[in-house]
Amino acid sequence: MKIRMKLLCTLTFVTILVNQGLSQNCGGVSLNSITNPGPYTVATLVESDGLRNGPSYSGATIYYPTNASPPFASIVIVPGFFANQTSIQAWGPYYASHGIIAMTIGTNSGFDYPAARATALLDGVETLRQENSRTLSPLVGNIDLASFAVSGWSMGGGGAQLAAVLDNSIKAVVGLCPWLDQGSLVPADLNHPVPVLILSGQSDPTAPPSSHANVHFDFTPITTNKLIYEVANGNHSVANNPTGGQGEVGKMALSWLKKHLVGDECYCPLLLDTPSTASRYLTTVECVFATCDDPTNVRTNGVTTTSAVLNWDPVPGADHYLVRGGVAGSGNVVELVINNGNVGSRPVSGLSPGTSFFWQIKSYCDADENIESNWSGLQLFTTSECEVPGGLHTTNYTGTSVRLNWNPVLDGTGYTIRGRLASSPNWQVTRYLAGGLRDYKDFYGLNPSRAYHWAIQSECIDGQVSAWSSTQSLGNTAKLFQNRPVESAANDRVEIRPNPFHSSATITFSNPNDEVHTIRLLDMNGKAVQDYPNVAGNSLLIQRADLSSGIYLLEVKGAEVHRSMIVVE
């Protein structure tokens, strides 16, 4: 998995400057990113170092990366008719510098035909298998025993095709201007499922493409992934070195092995673009990427002065998520990895009051982050400036009742109180109280033998809420909340709809005892501007009349007094 700071609890948005560019699956893989040599240093092994001397070939050199992460895929490469290792040896350090073990071998006879070279290639694979368990080998335990490829030049290229027929567990073939006897070759001779890359030269006099490379391509089954790249004006040795075709030969060969031998799909699109040096270029390869669904229903709720809850619908098959966000317009962002693909929310805390933030999320469907979704759209939210009630204390304790007290907050429209057993981690009861000027609430039916906690938050105009107050304790001489039904919010709440209003609003309030109420509107100086005496029932339609735009206090007075803020537009 990519290294990233993992915050496993709550996320605090801090100003950490990082790159805000969209993260890509393939990390910038392109033909231009393939260099010669590659990023890894290379060392060699020969038979005098303890390497097995295979009976079906003569001499071998292993090129391997010294600072890449194992296990390593491998390729065995054999030369052509009457040629030795040096003719194809440039491929060894090239592949190894890109993280692939390359083994070049010689033949028992320079006159060996393709069938003997096929046997030599498979014997080379066996040597690599044994090298993985040779105690004194620097490669012990580092060779991927399920990932072998074969390659060869001229008759060696024909031998590589035949080796794939003999052993279908081979993962890839790279034919370098391959040669097979055209007089006896039939499609059944090349009937195998191993992906094959055929590199050829347009002007090859020894193995003319029309008689050899093109036939290889045509006779390989259509169901097998295959690609032919003919280098314009290339001769018979144009593919003996990764520098052939102005370096495009090496880039395409490496891309072929990265996709089919290593299994890195990031290199697949590179095989679909015709090289500038190609006189012929055909392939049956299709690039199909696994996908991860985008998170949907992305939203923010529970916004307070210093916190919020980020929400989304969990993505089926997701392994984990990445969230990024920060202060809107700051250019700074912090990232959070959420290591559970089944979750659909995450709280964030430590935010600044009255500040706008942005965030977005993407899903990953594998631990290595190769299968990812798009980023969601930007989500914006602004933390509240609604103050936390202060002055919290209790009075009027009688043994069976208690009064909770607080200082009203500016622009408050109501308060929510929550309580729990002191021994419980979970809040058990929540009650809403309308009226920004309220400063206490009485509770009854207490048990003096239990200890409890309580906290309060304020609600302000436009539905903003504050953070919760610090938790307050009631000793075991008093109990705030007992296991009894929660009071309906309607018992305490005055509802105003709409609020704000332009021409009229309906006031609804609790009146279980059918009392007659007096309803008044007071300006912010406490002066009554509208009076409605003798109101029966539990609702009243009020008219704006000559009221100026502004904030008023609504007072509903019966046996109890209920207050709330009302706004005239």
N, C-alpha and C positions, 0 to 999 in steps of 0.2 A: 504494500500500500504506500502511496505517496506520503512522505513525511510532512506532517502538519501538526500544529499545536492542537491538542484535543482537549476541549473543556467539557467535562462530563456532567456538570451540574447545571448551573444557570450561566447564561452568557452576559457579560458586562460589555457594552459597546465602549471601546476605548479607541483612541486615535492612533492606530498602527498603520503606517503607510505601506501598502502593498500594491502590486499590479492589479488593476481592475479589469484587464483584458479577459475576454471569455476563455475559460479553460477548455482545451481540446483533448480528445481521447488520445491522439497520436503524437502530441508533443512536438509538432513542427516537422514530422518526417516528410521528406521530399527527396527528389533526385538530387537537388543541390545540397542536401544535408549529408549525402553519402560521399565520404572523402576517401582518398587513397594516399596513405594508409588510414585506417579507421581509428577510433578513439583508444584502443587497447594496445598495450605493449605485448610483444610476441617472443616466445622462446621455442626451442626445437628439441626433439628427441629422435635419436637414431638407434639402430640395433646394438651399437656398442654401449648404449646407455641401459641396455636390458630389454629393449623392445623385441617382441617376438619376431622371428624370421619365418614368415609364412612360406609354405612349400609351393604355392601357386604364383608367386611373384618373386622378384629379385631386388632386394633393397627397398628401404622405406624411410621417409622423413615425416615426422609429425610436427605440425605447427600449431601452437595453442596459445590462447590469451592468458596472461599472468595476472591481470588485475580486473577481470570480469567476474560476474557471479555465476557459479555453476548451478545445475548441471549443464553441460555443453552438448549441443547437437554437433554432428560430425559429417564430413564428406570425404570420400576416397576418390583420388584422381589418377588416371592411368594415361600414359602417352600413346602416340600413334606408331604406325609401322616403322620399324627400324629407328625409333627415337628413344631417348632416355628421359629420366626425370626432369632434367634441366629445361626441357622443351615446354613444360607446363608448370614449372615450379613457382612461377610468379603468383599463381593463384593461392599458394599456401599461406604466405604472410598476409595477403590481402584478406582472405576469409577470416583468418585468426584475429586480425586487428579489428574485426567486426563481431567478435564473440563466437565464431564457429571454428571448431577444430577441423583442420585440413590435413589429410595424409596423402602425400604423393608417393607413388610406387613405380618401380621399374618392372619389366617383364622378364621371364626366364629366357625368352628368345625374342630378338627384335623382329623376327618373322612371324610371331604369334598372330593368329587371325582373331577376329572379334570374339568368337566363342571362348577362346583361351583367356582373352582379356576380361571377359565377363566373370570367369571363374577367379581371376586374379583380384578383381574388385571385391567380390564377396569374401575372399580370403582376407583382404585388407580390413573389411568390416569385422571379421572374426578377431583379428589382431587388436582392434580398438576395444572390442568387448573384453578381451583378456587383459588389456591394459587397465581397464577400470578396476580390476581386482588384484593387479600386481602390487604387492606391498610397498616396494620401493619407488613406485611411479609417482611423479608429481600430480598425475591425473587420477590417482586411485579414488574411487567413489565420486568422481566429478564428471563422468561421461553419461549422457542420457542414452540409455540402452534401447530406447524406443524411437530414436531420431537419427537415422542414418540416410545419407544421400550418396549417389555415385555420379562420377563425371569422367569424361575422357575425350581425347583429341583424335580425330580421324577414325582409324579402326578402334581406338579406345572409346570414341563416342558411340560407335556401333555396339561395342561391348557393354557400355553403360545401359543402352536400351535392352540388350539381351539379359543383363543382370536383373533388370526390373521384371522381366518375364519369369526368370528363375525364382525370384524372391519378391513377392508382392508386398512384403513388410517394409521394403525400401520406401522412403518418404518422398524423394524427389530425384529427378535425373536432369543433368545439364550436359547436353551433347555439344562438343566443340567441333564444328565442321565434320559431323559424323559420317562414317563410311560403312556401308554394308554391301555385300555382293548383290548388285542390282539384277544380275541374271537369274538368281534363285529366290530373291526376297518376295514373300507374299504377305498379305495383311495379317495372317495368323501368327507370323513370326514376331509381330510387335503388339500382340493382344495382351495388354496389361493395364492396370488402373493407376499406375504411378504417374503423377504429374511430370511432364517432360518439357524442358526448355531446349530449343534447337537454335544454336547460333551458327550462322553460315556467312560466307563471303560471296558477293555477287560475281566476282571474277575468279573464283576458285577453279584452277585447272585440274586439280587432283580429285576433288570430290565436287563436281559441278552441282549446284543446288537442284537443278531440274532432275538430276539422276539420283541424288542422295538426300540432302536436307529436306527438300520438298516431299520426297517419297516417305521419309521418316514421319513427317507431319501428317501426310494423308493416310498412311497405314496405321498410325496410332488411333485407337478407337475414339469416336466423337464424344463418347461419354467420359473420356479421360481429359483432365485439364492439360492443355498443350498450348505452346506458343512458339512461333518461328520468327526470328529476327535476322534478316539478311542485311549485312552491312554493305552499303553502296561502295563499289569498287574494291571490296575486300578480297584478299587472297586466302589461300588454304590455312594460313597461320594467323588470321586476323583475330581469332578468339583464344589464342594461346596465352594471352596476357590481359588482365582486366583493363589495361589502357587502350585496348582495341576500340575502334569506332569513336575516337576522341574521348575515351573513358566511359562511353555509354554501355559498352559490352559488360564492364564490371558492375555498373550500377544495376543493369537489368538482371544479371546473374545473381547478385546479392539480394535483390528484391524478390526474385523467385524463391530463393532458399529461405529468406525471412518469412515469407508467407507459407510455403508448403512444408518446409523442414522444421522451422522454429515455431510456426503457428501464429505469427504476428500479422494480423489482418491490416495493420496500418500501412503495410507495403503493397497491399493489393492494388489500390488505385494507381500506383506508379507503373504497374504493368499494362495499364489501359491506354497510356499516352504513347503514340508512335515516336521513337527517337528521331532526332534530326538527321542522323546518319543512316537511317534505314532505307533500303530500296524495296524491301518487302517486309510486312509486319502483320501477322495474323494471330489471333488467339481465341480460344473458347472460354477463357477465364471470365467469371462474373464475380463481382465483389458484393457480398451480402454481409452487412454488418448486423450483429445483434444489437437490439435497441432496448432502451429503458424508458418507460412511460414518464411523461412530464408530471410533476406534482400538480394537482388541480385543487380548486376551491381554496386557493391560498388567501389568507385573511389574517387580520389582527383583532384581538379583543382583549378585554380586561386591562385596558390602558389606565394607568394611574399616573401620579406625579413622577414616579421613579421606576415603573415597571410596565410590562406588557406581556401578552401571551401570543406567540406566533403559531398559526394553525394552518394545516393543509390536510387533504385526504391522503391516507397512506397509499403508496404505489405498490400494486401486486408484484411480488418478486424482488422488491428493493432490498439491497443489503445494508445500505446506510444512506445518509443525506449530507449535503453540504449547504450550510446557510452562510450568507455573507451580508453585511449591512454596516451602517454607520450613520453619522450625522449628515442629514441632507445638505448637499452643497459644499461639504468640507473637502471632498476628494480623498478622504481616508476611509478605510474599510477594515473590518475584522472578520475572520472566518471561524466557523464553528462546525466541527464534524459531529453528527448525531449517529452514533453507532448502533442503531436499531431501526431496521427497515419497516417495522410494524407500527411505529409511533406516528402520531399526526399532530403533535404540538410540542412546544418548548417554551418555558418561561424565560424572559430576559429581565435582568434587574440592574440596578446601579445607574439608571438613566438620569439625565438632567431634566428638571421640571421645565415645562413650557418650551420644549425643543422638538423640532421635526426630525424624524429618522426615516431611513429607507432600509428595505431588506428584500432578498429574493432567495430562492431555494432551488436545488437540482437534486436528482436522485441518481444513485449508482446501483447497478444490479449485480456487481461483483466486487469482491474485496480489493482487487488490484486496480479498480477504477478504470478499466478498459471499456466498460459498457455503461454509458451515462446518458442522462436526459439533457434536454435544453434547460437553460435557466428559466425560471418563472418570470413573469412580468414584475416590475418593481412595485413593491407595496410601501405605502407611505402612512405614517401615523405621527401624531403630535402628542407628547406627554402633557398631562393636565397641569394647570397652575392652581387647582383647587387645594386649599390648605388642609392639613391633617388637624383634626380637633385637638386642642390642648386643654390643660387644666383638669385632667381626668382625676376624679376622686369619688368616693362613695360616702353617703350620709344616710341618716334615718333608718339605721338597721334596727329591727325589732326582734330578730330571731327567726321570723318567718317572712320578712320582706326587707328590701334594700332599695335605695335610690342611687342610680348611676348618674354622675354629673360631668359636664364638659363645657368648654367655652364655645359659643357659636362662632362659625367662621364667616368671613366676608364673602358675599355672593352665594352663600349656602342655600340649598333648597330642601335639604333633608339629610338624614343620617342612617347608616346601617350599623347595627350592633351584632356582634357574633360572640358565642360563648362555647365553652367545652369543659369537661371534667379536667382538673389539673393533671390527672394521671393519663389523659388521652392525648395523642399527637394530632387528632383530627378535630376540626371545628364541627360542632354538632347542631347548633341552632343559629339561625340568622333572622333578624327582624328589622324591617324598614320603618323609619319614622319620618313622616313628611314634616316640612316646616324648617326653614333655615335658621329661625330664631329659637328653636327648641334648645334647651340646655340640660335636660334631665329626662330620665325614664325610670319609673317605678316597676319593680318585679316582686311577685308574691309567690306564696307556696314554697318557701325556701326550706332547706334542710340544714340546720346548723352544724351537722357533723361532717359535711363534705367540703372539700376545697375546689375552687373553680377559677377559670381564667376568662377574661373578656377583653374585647378590643372594639374600636369604632373607626369608621371612615365617613367622610362627608361627601355629599353629592352637591354639585354646583350647577349653575346655568349651563344649558346646552348638553346636559347629561354627563359632564365630566365628573370624575370621581377622584378622590385623593388616595394616597397610599393608606394602608391600615396603620393605626396608631400602634405604639408599642403595647405588648400584652400586659394587662393589669391583672393582679392576683386578688382573690378573695380567700381569706384563710378558712380553716375548717370550722369557723364559727358562723359561716354564711354560705349559702349556695345560690348561684345566679340562675343556672339552667338545670332543670330536673327533667327526667324522662316523662314529658307530658306533651300533648299536642302543641304544635307551634301556632302562635296567634296569627290569624290572617292579616296580611298587610292592610286590608281594608279597614281593620279596626283602628288603625292609627293614621291612615293616609287620606289626604284630600287630593282628589284628582282634578286637574284643570285641562280642558281640551277645547280648542288648541291652545298651546302655550309655547311661544308667544301668540297673541291674537290681534286681529286688525279691527274687526267690527263687533264681534260678540264671542263669548266663551261660555261653556257649560261647566259649572262647579258641581262635582259629585263628592259626597262625603258619607261616612258611616253614621247610621242613625238607627241602631237596633231597638231602641226604646221609644221610638216615635216622638222624640222631643221636638220642641219648637226652638229654632236657632235664630240668632242674629248674625248676619254676615256683613262685614265691613271691608272696604278697601282703604288702606292708609298709604300716604306717600312716604318717602324715605325720611321725612322729618317727624313721622308719627301722627300727621294730621289726617283725619278721616275725610275722604273725598267722595265716597259713596256709602250709603247705609241701606241694608235690606233687613228690616225687623220682621219678626214673626214668620220665619220661613219654615213651613211644614214639609215633611218628606225628607228626601236625601239628595236633592239636586236643585240648582238654580241657574237660569240663563241670565247672564249679565250683559249689558250693552256698553259699548265704549262711550257713547254720548260725547261729552266734551273733554274726556280724559286726554291728556298729552301723552306722547310716546315716552316710555320710561319703565322703570321697575317699581312695582307696588307690593305691599304686604297684604295678603288676603288673610282675614281672621274669621274663623267659623266658631261661634261661641254658643255652647249649650251647657250641659253639666261639666263638660271639659272644653278647653279651648284648643283649637287646632289652627296652626298657622302655616302658610306656604308663600313662596314668591310667585308673582304673576307679572308677565311682561306684555306691555302694549306696544305694538309696532307703529 
